[in-house]
Amino acid sequence: MRSPMRPASLYNLIHNEFSRHSGHTMSKHPLLLGLTLLSASLFTGQAFADRTVTDQLGRQVTLPDHVTRVVVLQHQTLNLLVQLHAAEDIVGVLSSWKKQLGPQFARFMPEIGQLATPGDLTQVNIESLLALRPQVVFVANYAPPAMIAQIQQAGIPVVAISLRHDAAGEKIK
């Protein structure tokens, strides 16, 4: 079992990595800070009550007390969760992870090639997703509303998030 990290440690880990690669600080990127704190609360082994978060679409999403089965259909979130040492909780990933993150990403998550790929940034195979029994699905904030609704109607919490929130930047995906 993974030893839980304190949220401050997770914040420091992400802040240092982000600053090193981008030359910016997280104080200028509240979204990254929010994702760090969300991840810290989801993936610690401590008992908490179910929590409600607000995703980038402004939706209130209620998440289970302790998350151990995650599907990530958004590459930036996948990258961050792996850096937060939450890879063991990921049961499915987006099918275009190699295109989005590069084949070298497998160095950080060697088991990624064996994980199910129930969808991508803009589509999902609901039967494949349901077979994975995820407790939460992370999607891009520009995922089609019908895709998000389909997952929600299956009873699975969906968090829409992206480190980019400009429409022009997402059109190149």
C-alpha positions as CSV (number, residue, x, y, z in Angstrom):
1,M,0.0,0.0,0.0
2,R,1.3,3.4,-0.9
3,S,2.2,5.6,2.0
4,P,0.0,8.8,2.0
5,M,1.8,12.1,1.2
6,R,0.8,15.2,3.1
7,P,-0.9,17.8,0.8
8,A,1.9,20.2,1.5
9,S,4.4,17.6,0.2
10,L,2.3,17.1,-3.0
11,Y,2.1,20.8,-3.5
12,N,5.9,21.2,-3.1
13,L,6.5,18.3,-5.5
14,I,4.3,19.7,-8.2
15,H,5.4,23.3,-7.6
16,N,9.1,22.3,-8.0
17,E,8.5,20.3,-11.2
18,F,6.3,22.9,-12.7
19,S,8.7,25.7,-11.9
20,R,11.7,23.8,-13.2
21,H,10.0,23.0,-16.5
22,S,8.1,26.2,-17.2
23,G,10.0,28.9,-15.4
24,H,6.7,30.0,-13.8
25,T,5.4,29.6,-10.3
26,M,2.1,27.9,-9.3
27,S,0.8,31.1,-7.7
28,K,0.4,32.3,-11.3
29,H,-1.5,29.1,-12.2
30,P,-4.4,28.6,-9.8
31,L,-5.6,25.7,-11.8
32,L,-2.4,23.7,-11.2
33,L,-2.7,24.5,-7.5
34,G,-6.3,23.3,-7.5
35,L,-5.5,20.1,-9.2
36,T,-2.7,19.5,-6.7
37,L,-5.0,20.0,-3.8
38,L,-7.7,17.8,-5.4
39,S,-5.2,15.0,-6.0
40,A,-3.9,15.3,-2.5
41,S,-7.4,14.9,-1.0
42,L,-8.3,12.0,-3.4
43,F,-5.3,9.8,-3.2
44,T,-4.3,9.9,0.5
45,G,-5.2,6.8,2.5
46,Q,-6.9,8.9,5.2
47,A,-10.6,8.7,5.8
48,F,-12.6,11.6,4.8
49,A,-16.3,12.1,3.9
50,D,-17.4,12.3,0.3
51,R,-16.3,15.6,-1.1
52,T,-17.7,17.9,-3.7
53,V,-15.4,19.7,-6.0
54,T,-16.1,22.3,-8.8
55,D,-14.5,21.4,-12.1
56,Q,-13.5,23.8,-14.8
57,L,-16.9,23.7,-16.4
58,G,-18.3,25.1,-13.1
59,R,-20.1,21.8,-12.3
60,Q,-20.3,20.5,-8.7
61,V,-19.0,16.9,-8.7
62,T,-19.3,14.6,-5.7
63,L,-16.4,12.2,-5.3
64,P,-16.1,9.1,-3.1
65,D,-14.3,9.1,0.2
66,H,-11.3,7.1,-1.0
67,V,-10.5,6.8,-4.7
68,T,-8.7,3.7,-5.9
69,R,-10.0,3.2,-9.4
70,V,-9.5,6.1,-11.8
71,V,-9.9,6.5,-15.6
72,V,-8.0,9.4,-17.1
73,L,-9.1,10.6,-20.6
74,Q,-7.1,13.8,-20.4
75,H,-3.3,13.6,-20.9
76,Q,-2.2,16.5,-18.7
77,T,-4.1,15.1,-15.8
78,L,-2.6,11.7,-16.5
79,N,0.9,13.2,-16.4
80,L,0.2,15.0,-13.1
81,L,-1.3,11.9,-11.4
82,V,1.7,9.9,-12.4
83,Q,4.0,12.5,-10.9
84,L,1.9,12.5,-7.8
85,H,2.6,8.7,-7.4
86,A,-1.1,7.8,-8.0
87,A,-0.4,5.6,-11.0
88,E,-1.4,2.4,-9.1
89,D,-4.9,3.8,-8.9
90,I,-5.3,4.4,-12.7
91,V,-7.2,1.6,-14.4
92,G,-7.7,3.2,-17.8
93,V,-6.1,5.9,-19.9
94,L,-6.8,7.8,-23.1
95,S,-6.0,5.9,-26.3
96,S,-3.8,8.8,-27.6
97,W,-1.5,8.9,-24.6
98,K,1.6,8.3,-26.8
99,K,0.6,11.1,-29.2
100,Q,-0.1,13.5,-26.4
101,L,2.7,12.7,-24.0
102,G,5.2,10.9,-26.2
103,P,6.3,7.2,-26.1
104,Q,8.9,8.1,-23.5
105,F,6.1,8.7,-21.0
106,A,6.1,4.9,-20.4
107,R,9.4,5.4,-18.5
108,F,7.4,7.0,-15.7
109,M,4.5,4.5,-15.9
110,P,5.8,1.2,-17.3
111,E,2.4,-0.5,-17.0
112,I,0.6,2.1,-19.2
113,G,0.9,-0.2,-22.3
114,Q,-1.2,-2.8,-20.6
115,L,-4.0,-0.5,-19.3
116,A,-7.4,-0.3,-21.0
117,T,-8.0,2.6,-23.3
118,P,-11.8,3.2,-23.1
119,G,-11.8,6.5,-24.9
120,D,-9.9,9.7,-25.7
121,L,-10.2,13.4,-25.4
122,T,-13.5,13.7,-27.2
123,Q,-15.1,10.2,-27.2
124,V,-15.7,7.2,-24.9
125,N,-16.7,3.6,-25.3
126,I,-19.2,3.4,-22.4
127,E,-19.2,-0.4,-22.3
128,S,-15.4,-0.5,-22.0
129,L,-15.4,2.2,-19.4
130,L,-18.1,0.5,-17.3
131,A,-16.1,-2.8,-17.4
132,L,-13.3,-0.9,-15.6
133,R,-15.6,0.1,-12.7
134,P,-14.0,3.5,-12.2
135,Q,-14.8,5.6,-9.1
136,V,-14.0,8.8,-11.1
137,V,-13.2,9.7,-14.7
138,F,-11.1,12.8,-15.6
139,V,-11.9,14.3,-19.0
140,A,-10.8,17.4,-20.8
141,N,-12.7,20.5,-20.1
142,Y,-13.5,20.7,-23.9
143,A,-14.9,17.1,-24.0
144,P,-18.2,17.0,-25.8
145,P,-21.1,17.6,-23.4
146,A,-22.8,14.4,-24.7
147,M,-19.7,12.4,-23.7
148,I,-19.7,13.8,-20.2
149,A,-23.5,13.2,-19.9
150,Q,-23.1,9.6,-21.0
151,I,-20.5,8.9,-18.3
152,Q,-22.6,10.7,-15.6
153,Q,-25.8,8.8,-16.6
154,A,-23.8,5.6,-15.9
155,G,-23.4,6.8,-12.4
156,I,-19.7,7.7,-12.6
157,P,-18.5,11.1,-11.3
158,V,-16.8,13.1,-14.1
159,V,-14.2,15.8,-13.5
160,A,-13.6,18.1,-16.5
161,I,-10.1,19.7,-16.3
162,S,-7.3,20.9,-18.5
163,L,-4.1,22.8,-17.8
164,R,-5.0,24.9,-20.9
165,H,-8.2,26.7,-20.8
166,D,-7.9,28.8,-24.0
167,A,-10.1,27.7,-26.8
168,A,-7.5,28.5,-29.5
169,G,-5.0,26.2,-27.8
170,E,-7.4,23.3,-27.6
171,K,-8.3,23.5,-31.3
172,I,-4.9,22.1,-32.2
173,K,-5.5,18.9,-30.3
